[in-house]
Amino acid sequence: MATPVNRLRQQVASEVRKRRLIFYTVVFLSFLYLLANIIFGDMGFLKYRELHQKKTSIENDIREINQENEQLRTQIKSLKEDPYHREKHAREDFGLAKPDEYIFKYDR
């Protein structure tokens, strides 16, 4: 027969185990929630990677556009300052000719 003191000790030990189990369960669930938030949340790792890829893509687009702008600036400068380029552009793009010149067009 168990004495009342032993029963009391068993009951206290059982309560302590239940409290520990509840505490560890809450800690574990909190950890899972934080981990899921860090990975899948609005400011999580996956969103960071997506935004980083977009940033890289936009930076590449900007670099290409800047190169194209530089080429266009060079063309504009040559058309403004170089009479040879002006004449070439007028002849090739608009089909213009100097007086007393003939233009021959061939169908391909």
Phi, psi and omega in degrees: 000132182278137180282158180299331180291318179295318178299319180295319178295317179297319180294318178295316179298320178296318178296319179296317179297320178296317180295318177297317179299315178297315180299310181294326177295316179296317179297316181296315179294322177297317178298316178298319179297314179296319179297315178297321179294319180295323183274310190254357185289177180299328178247028185277182184296318181296319177295321177300314180297318179298314180294324179295319178295319177298317180299315180298317179297316180294320178298320177296318177299317179298317180298316179295318180295321177297321177295317178297319177299319179296319177296318179294320176299318178297317178296316179299316180298316181293324178291326180285321191256333186255112181295330178299315180293322177299313181295317179299315179297316180296320181289312186284317186272328185247355178069027180279158179217161176284162176300145180068021174248150178246144179248127177250125179248135180243135175278137182260000000 
